[in-house]
């Protein structure tokens, strides 16, 4: 029997070259031996994406994308389908952690200067992925058709209307009708379950391809050519697994003990297009943007400022060309990033309590 | 002079472009926004039933769907009926009427409007659009475009 299985395996391997691919990507793929915890964020993000795809497919089995049925179908998943509550909580909570890990991944890249030559394309695809993940989160927000869904989408889509001349037309194109309606739900549903996930997958592939072409960067201050190398498997894979299990422990803790983090009271009420809830607030990762919009007197200026930050981030490798990567040897840049981070946290806290 | 290979490459490019364009038109038409049914001149509740005017004898304000499905707020202020679009001119949340302060308040970004719909505080850039409102013969709230 064993001989038969081995024979089949050799037949398949000879034609598909699976073992050669496995060797090239795992056991013979050498990485710097001094990679630290921050280098495992990419694997965590892939794990988040996989969890979202699997739980998303399961939710799709019972979800109905129709305004009069969407909320009831989500309620049915949560209360009547065995373990439906678990699948939904996992999906909602992982969405939050996905954004958090993405923030950490980008911050570590900024501080360690890993966006610099020759990794410019990796950084730029990373910024695009960041935008795509936020859009994915926002489009998923509408689907339960709760009060929170409806009004968060109303505010977010209305923000586009501040663009001079074409803003109002763009809002109607995004929504499909002048107000958030069934047509908006249809569009957001199509984006959330197919267009954006496939686009994310494509950009992940490009991101990883360039990571393989340029190689993983060594931590700043170390000369990659002189650092000892170890095989990706088992060394880096075991580091990745350590982070993954810490992540899964945190996810489990949130799912079982702090579900209200992903489901505030307005998320438990069906959408009412004639009543804006008293304390409507966006998700934590949009709180800073929300507060900034409140503070800047001109709405277009508020959105333009946020766009400018995004554009600067996207073109960062071309603005900061110095080869120096050590944070303490780049005091101006490190100070700017730290101040930006503190301002972001302060705005988010302010937005939460305002 | 164009070579035969160059000519064929251009030809393939032109046909590929035309094929793409022929798909573009139907896709744009498919995604084009749908117009909301207009022409309703009375205030309707979320179920599509007309709102009775005498509700304003019990409540200080009432919100419903008005002209072209626009969320509309009708208030009774100093004995006079006033109707405004309930949609905040900042980011589209619905305003609430605060009779004690004689103000409209937007819960999303704390925008405030006076009893004439004029933006007086917070981020809203424009006043609330105002409608003419009257009580119809069958005790409904009739609406017309333009100021009262």
Interface residues (C-beta under 8 A of the other chain):
Chain A: X151 X154 X155 X157 X158 X159 X161 X172 X173 X175 X176 X177 X178 X179 X181 X183 X187 X272 X273 X274 X275 X276 X277 X278 X279 X280 X290 X293 X294 X296 X297 X298 X299 X354
Chain B: X31 X32 X33 X34 X35 X36 X45 X46 X63 X64 X65 X68 X69 X71 X86 X90 X91 X92 X93 X94 X96 X106 X107 X108 X109 X110 X122 X123 X125
